[in-house]
Amino acid sequence: MNETQASIPTVFLEPQFHNIPQELRLLDRWVVWKYEPRKPGEQPGKIPYTPGQRNKRASSTNPTTWSTFAQAEVAYRAGGVSGIGIVLNGDGLVGVDIDHCVIDGVPSEKAMALLDKLGATYIEISPSGTGLRAIGYGEQLDAGVNGMLDGLKAEFYTTARYLTLTGMFIKAGPIAALKGFKAMADSFRA
């Protein structure tokens, strides 16, 4: 087990459904997830499932496996899953994921400076309680980015991915355009 895997908890923050922005709740591309291995013998990860059929894995590229926000909430409250997530499908909604930047509920100055530079108005704490998610609108990327810059590990996604959400916000503004999203992603790609 590597250091990152060792630091992932097996108990996750409970979603605060009432805090999820209404704009996101209206989208029919919600999934639930379980913390489990993708295949036997592999390390656990956040594996998406179809809310209406919790034993059927969801796909970030197959809309028939996505559901409404209400269905995801019902599935979560029924138990047996770890959290909820929203799929990015290339329509302009984008996500930034910064790992290991929250200590005792306080985000690092470096992580917040990056998100402030982007003009992120909706920022929340990740299910582990140790990272941040920002959601906004941005330019389409050729591929997702998972990189490091100035000691900060961040991921940038626009399509064929899903973001786990908690509603435990740091900033609860509207979903807005992220300034320089592609340029920032490219700087982490390099």
C-alpha positions in Angstrom: 0.0 0.0 0.0 1.4 3.4 -0.9 1.3 6.6 1.2 -1.7 8.0 -0.6 -3.7 4.8 -0.2 -2.7 4.5 3.5 -4.1 8.1 4.1 -7.6 7.4 2.7 -10.1 6.9 5.4 -12.7 4.1 5.4 -15.3 6.4 6.9 -16.3 9.4 4.8 -18.1 12.7 5.4 -21.9 12.4 5.1 -23.2 14.4 2.2 -25.1 17.6 3.2 -27.7 17.3 0.5 -29.4 20.6 1.2 -26.1 22.4 0.6 -25.5 21.0 -3.0 -26.1 23.9 -5.4 -29.6 23.9 -7.0 -28.0 24.2 -10.4 -26.3 20.9 -9.9 -29.3 19.2 -8.4 -31.3 19.9 -11.6 -28.8 17.8 -13.7 -29.7 14.1 -14.4 -26.2 12.8 -14.1 -25.8 11.7 -10.5 -24.3 8.5 -9.2 -23.5 6.9 -5.8 -20.2 5.4 -5.0 -18.8 2.7 -2.8 -15.2 2.5 -1.4 -14.1 -0.9 -2.7 -11.6 -2.5 -5.0 -12.4 -2.2 -8.8 -11.2 -5.8 -9.2 -10.4 -8.5 -6.6 -6.9 -8.0 -5.2 -6.7 -4.3 -6.1 -6.6 -1.4 -3.7 -10.0 0.2 -2.9 -11.2 3.2 -4.7 -14.4 5.3 -5.1 -16.3 3.1 -7.5 -19.5 4.6 -9.1 -22.9 2.8 -9.0 -26.2 3.5 -10.6 -28.5 4.9 -7.8 -31.6 3.0 -8.9 -29.7 -0.2 -9.2 -27.1 -0.1 -6.5 -25.5 -3.4 -7.5 -24.9 -2.1 -11.1 -21.7 -0.1 -11.6 -22.2 3.2 -13.2 -20.0 4.6 -16.1 -18.9 8.2 -16.5 -19.5 7.8 -20.2 -22.9 6.0 -20.2 -25.8 8.3 -19.4 -28.1 5.3 -18.9 -26.3 4.6 -15.7 -26.8 8.1 -14.2 -29.8 9.3 -12.3 -31.5 12.3 -10.7 -30.2 14.0 -7.6 -33.3 12.8 -5.7 -32.6 9.2 -6.8 -29.0 9.5 -5.6 -30.1 10.9 -2.3 -32.6 8.1 -1.7 -30.0 5.5 -2.6 -27.5 7.0 -0.2 -30.0 7.2 2.6 -31.0 3.6 2.0 -27.4 2.6 3.0 -24.7 0.4 1.5 -22.9 3.2 -0.3 -20.2 5.7 0.7 -21.3 8.9 -1.0 -22.7 10.7 -4.1 -21.1 12.1 -7.2 -21.9 14.1 -10.3 -20.7 13.1 -13.8 -18.9 15.6 -16.0 -20.0 15.1 -19.6 -18.2 17.8 -21.6 -21.0 20.4 -21.5 -18.8 23.0 -19.9 -19.2 22.0 -16.2 -15.7 21.3 -14.9 -14.0 20.2 -11.7 -10.8 20.8 -9.8 -9.8 18.3 -7.2 -6.9 19.2 -4.8 -5.7 16.4 -2.5 -4.2 16.5 1.0 -4.7 20.2 1.4 -7.1 20.3 4.4 -5.9 19.8 7.9 -8.3 19.8 10.8 -11.0 21.3 8.6 -8.7 24.2 7.5 -7.7 24.4 3.8 -4.1 25.3 3.0 -3.3 28.9 1.9 -1.7 27.5 -1.3 -4.8 25.5 -2.3 -7.1 28.4 -1.6 -4.8 30.8 -3.5 -5.0 28.5 -6.6 -8.8 28.3 -6.4 -9.1 32.1 -5.8 -6.9 32.7 -8.9 -9.4 30.6 -10.9 -12.3 32.7 -9.4 -13.9 29.5 -7.9 -17.2 30.5 -6.2 -18.3 27.0 -5.2 -15.7 25.0 -3.2 -16.3 22.1 -0.8 -14.4 19.6 1.3 -13.9 16.2 -0.2 -15.4 13.0 1.3 -12.1 12.2 3.0 -12.1 15.6 4.8 -8.6 16.2 3.5 -9.1 17.6 0.1 -11.1 20.3 -1.8 -13.4 20.2 -4.8 -14.2 23.3 -6.9 -16.9 23.2 -9.6 -17.4 25.8 -12.2 -17.6 26.3 -16.0 -14.4 26.1 -18.1 -12.8 25.3 -21.4 -12.8 21.7 -22.6 -9.6 19.8 -22.0 -8.1 17.3 -24.4 -7.7 14.9 -21.4 -8.0 15.1 -17.7 -4.9 16.4 -15.8 -3.4 14.9 -12.7 -0.3 16.8 -11.8 1.8 18.6 -9.2 3.0 22.2 -9.2 4.8 24.1 -6.4 4.1 21.2 -4.0 0.3 21.1 -4.7 -1.3 18.0 -6.2 -4.4 18.8 -8.3 -6.6 17.2 -10.9 -8.6 19.0 -13.6 -11.5 17.3 -15.4 -14.1 18.3 -18.0 -15.6 15.0 -19.3 -15.8 11.2 -18.8 -15.2 11.6 -15.0 -17.3 11.9 -12.0 -16.7 14.1 -8.9 -17.6 13.0 -5.4 -19.5 15.7 -3.6 -20.3 16.4 0.0 -22.0 19.8 0.2 -19.6 20.7 3.0 -18.8 24.0 1.5 -15.9 26.4 2.0 -17.5 28.8 -0.5 -21.2 28.5 -1.4 -21.4 30.9 -4.3 -23.1 30.1 -7.6 -21.5 27.8 -10.1 -19.5 30.3 -12.2 -16.8 30.5 -14.9 -13.3 29.5 -13.8 -10.9 32.1 -15.2 -7.9 30.5 -17.0 -9.1 26.9 -16.2 -7.3 25.4 -19.3 -4.1 27.4 -18.8 -4.0 26.4 -15.1 -4.6 22.7 -16.0 -1.9 22.9 -18.6 0.6 24.3 -16.0 -0.1 21.2 -13.9 0.2 18.9 -16.9 3.7 20.3 -17.6 
